[in-house]
Amino acid sequence: METKATSITVETTVNAPVQKVWEYWNAPEHITQWCTATETWHTPKAENDLRIGGNFTTRMEAKDGSFGFDFGGVYDEVVPNELISYTMGDGRKTKIVFSADGDRTKITETFDAEAENPVDMQRAGWQAILDNFKQHTENN
């Protein structure tokens, strides 16, 4: 019997036009600047082949070297400035919607929860990364 994964949604509104938001979300040189949940972590490397069937990998590491992992997957759907969906390496799904509103862009990210950590912890971590994205994009 197959059970449906729990979905978690995080969102933010970035004070920037969707073209800039899209570029900063997808360009490896920007991903390495914002893709962390806490100040004690960093993202030393990111690769992104943004097309259906393309792969992405983001290396996340504790700054003290105590732990690190590659986060990655394969793109299922890409609609420039509007939508990205992908399947993570463990089979979970993520959908990101970019909603343009003049010089503001709402980002809604929905992902399948994993079974190892509490849902609230996962939501908080993904929201922190999204908040870092907002700050990076608005300040650059």
N, C-alpha and C positions, 0 to 999 in steps of 0.2 A: 504494500500500500504506500503510495507516494503522499508526502505531506507538503503543503505549500509553505514556502519560506516566509518568515515575518518580514514585511517591508518597513523600512524606515525612511522618512522624508526630512530633509533639512533644506533651508532656503535662506536667501538674503537678497537685498536689492543693492546693486552697485551703482554709484553715481558716476556712470560712464556710458557712452553709447555702445550698442551691442557689438559693433565691429572691433572696438578696443577690447571689450570683455572677451570676445571669441579669440582674438590674437593672444591675449595674456593667459587665457585658460589652456591653450594648445601649444604654445611655443616653448620648447624645452628650456631655453634661457630664462623664461619667466617661471616655469613650473618649479625649477630648482630654488626660486626665491620665495615661493609662497606655500609649497606643499608640505607643511608640517603641522602637527597638532599642538606642540608645546615648544617653548624656547630651548629646551634641552635636546631637541632633535634637529636634524637638518636633512636636506635632500641634495646629496652631492652629484647625482646624475639622473637625467631623464631622457628617454627616447620616445618619439611619437610619430607613427606612420598613420596619420589621420585620414583614413579611407575605410570603406567597408572591407572587412577582411584584414585590415592592417593591425599591427600589434603596437602596444605601448608598454613601457616599463619605467617605473619610477623607483629609484633606490632611496629608501628611508633608513636613517641610522641615528642612534643616540650619539650626541657629540662626544661623549666620553669613550666611545668605541665598545660599549658593553653589549650592544645588540643592534641588529639591522636586518632588513628584509627587502626583497623586491616585490613591489605591488605592480601587477600588470594584468593584461587581458587582450581581447580581440574585439575590434569594433564591429557591431552588428548593423548600426544605422548611423549615418552622418548627414545632417542637413545643415549646411553652413549658416551660422548666426541664429540657429533655431533649436537644434536637437542633436544629442549624441547618446547612443546606447551602446553598451558593451557587455561582454561576458568576461568575468574575472577568471583567473587561472583555475580556481576551485569550482567553477560552474555557476557561481552566483551572478545575478544580473544587476545592472545599474542603468538608469535613464536620467539624463540631464536635459532640462528644458530651459532655454534662454528666451525670455519674453521682453522684447524691446518696447520702451516707452520714452521716446525722445532721447534725452541725455541720461536716461536711467535704464538699467537692465535688471530684471528679476531672474534669479537663478533658482530653479527647483530641482533638487537632486534626490532621487528615490533609489534605494539599493536594498538588496536582500541581505538580511542580517546573517552573520555567521553564528555558529553554535557555541563557540568557546567563551565569549564574553557577554556580559549583560547588555540588553538592548539599550538601556540608558547610557551606558559607557560608550557603546558604538555611536549612538546619536551625538553625544557630546564631542567625541573625537572628530567625526566627520564635520560637525558644525564648526569646530575650532579651525579646521583646515579651510572651510568655506569663508570664515571670518578673516583668516589670514589672506585669502585671495582678494577679498573686498578691500582690505587695507592696502595691499600691494598695488592693486590696480588703481585705486583712487589717488595714491601718493606718488605715482610714476607717470 
